[in-house]
Amino acid sequence: MIVIDTWLYGELASYASEDAQPGFAQLKIELPEGATMQDLLDEIELPTELRGITFINGNLSAMPGKQHDLTQELKDQDRVALFHLRSMWPYQYRQGAAMLDSFNDEIQKDGDRGIHHAFNG
C-alpha cells in the first residue's frame, strides 16, 4: 500500500466530511501500489469535473478542462492538492508554475497554452 497526502481546498473540503476545516481538509489516503489520480478521486468519491487546479508534489497536473492526469501513477508519500473550480489561481504562480512533464506536453499542444499559463514578456 501507498499513502497519499491529500489536500482538498474550497468546496472540495466537504468530501473529507468530519476531517474538514473551514476552507480545506487534509486526508491521508491509502491506495494500492500503482494507483492513479483516478483511483484517488474514486476513493474520496470526488467527481473529476469538480476540481480545478491540481498539483502533485507542487507540480501543476490539471486545470479546468485540462485533466490529463487521471492516469498519472501516484507514489508513496506524494502530496496532492485539489482546488475547487471556483478557486483562484494562486498568486505565487502568476508568472507560471512547475508542471508534470506529461501536463506540460499537453499544454504545449494546446493553442492557448493553458489559458496563457506562461508569461511572454
HUZI-V182410 format. One record per residue. PHI is phi in degrees with one decimal (NA if undefined). D_FIRST is the distance of its C-alpha to the first C-alpha in Angstrom with 1 decimal. Layout:
# HUZI-V182410
phi = [PHI | PHI]
d_first = [D_FIRST | D_FIRST]
This chain:
# HUZI-V182410
phi = [NA | -121.0 | -118.5 | -110.7 | -79.8 | -110.6 | -115.5 | -116.2 | -116.3 | 67.7 | -63.3 | -67.3 | -58.5 | -63.9 | -74.9 | -97.8 | 47.1 | -68.1 | -86.1 | -75.8 | -108.2 | -61.1 | 91.0 | -160.0 | -150.9 | -120.8 | -128.2 | -103.5 | -105.1 | -92.1 | -136.4 | -69.4 | -55.9 | 89.9 | -65.1 | -113.9 | -57.2 | -60.8 | -62.3 | -62.6 | -59.6 | -62.7 | -62.2 | -95.8 | 56.8 | -106.2 | -64.2 | -58.8 | -65.5 | -86.2 | -91.5 | -105.9 | -72.1 | -133.7 | -122.9 | -118.1 | 52.7 | 80.7 | -104.8 | -58.1 | -123.3 | -159.9 | -138.6 | -53.5 | 79.2 | -134.2 | -118.4 | -84.3 | -91.2 | -60.2 | -97.5 | -64.2 | -75.2 | -96.9 | -115.8 | -55.3 | 73.8 | -60.4 | -110.5 | -116.9 | -116.0 | -116.3 | -110.2 | -68.0 | -55.5 | -85.7 | -75.1 | -81.4 | -62.0 | -57.7 | -53.4 | -65.3 | -105.9 | -62.4 | -100.6 | 115.8 | -139.4 | -63.0 | -129.9 | -60.5 | -55.6 | -65.0 | -72.3 | -58.4 | -58.7 | -67.5 | -62.5 | -66.1 | -74.8 | -80.5 | -61.9 | -93.4 | 53.5 | 78.0 | 59.1 | 56.2 | -60.3 | -94.0 | -85.0 | -116.0 | -124.9]
d_first = [0.0 | 3.8 | 6.9 | 10.0 | 13.3 | 15.3 | 19.1 | 21.4 | 25.1 | 28.3 | 28.3 | 24.6 | 24.1 | 25.2 | 21.9 | 20.4 | 23.2 | 23.8 | 21.7 | 24.1 | 26.8 | 29.9 | 28.9 | 25.2 | 21.9 | 18.8 | 15.5 | 12.1 | 9.9 | 6.3 | 5.6 | 4.5 | 5.3 | 9.0 | 9.3 | 12.7 | 14.9 | 16.2 | 12.9 | 12.8 | 16.5 | 16.1 | 13.7 | 16.3 | 19.1 | 20.7 | 23.1 | 23.0 | 26.8 | 26.7 | 25.1 | 27.3 | 26.4 | 22.7 | 21.5 | 18.3 | 18.7 | 22.3 | 23.0 | 24.6 | 22.7 | 24.6 | 27.9 | 29.8 | 30.6 | 28.6 | 25.0 | 24.1 | 20.6 | 19.1 | 17.9 | 16.7 | 13.3 | 11.2 | 9.8 | 8.0 | 10.8 | 12.7 | 15.4 | 16.6 | 20.0 | 21.5 | 25.3 | 27.5 | 30.1 | 32.8 | 31.3 | 33.5 | 32.6 | 31.8 | 35.0 | 33.6 | 32.7 | 36.3 | 36.9 | 33.7 | 30.1 | 27.7 | 25.9 | 23.2 | 25.2 | 24.5 | 25.8 | 28.7 | 29.7 | 29.9 | 31.9 | 34.3 | 35.0 | 35.9 | 39.5 | 39.0 | 36.2 | 34.0 | 36.8 | 38.3 | 35.2 | 36.8 | 40.0 | 42.9 | 45.6]
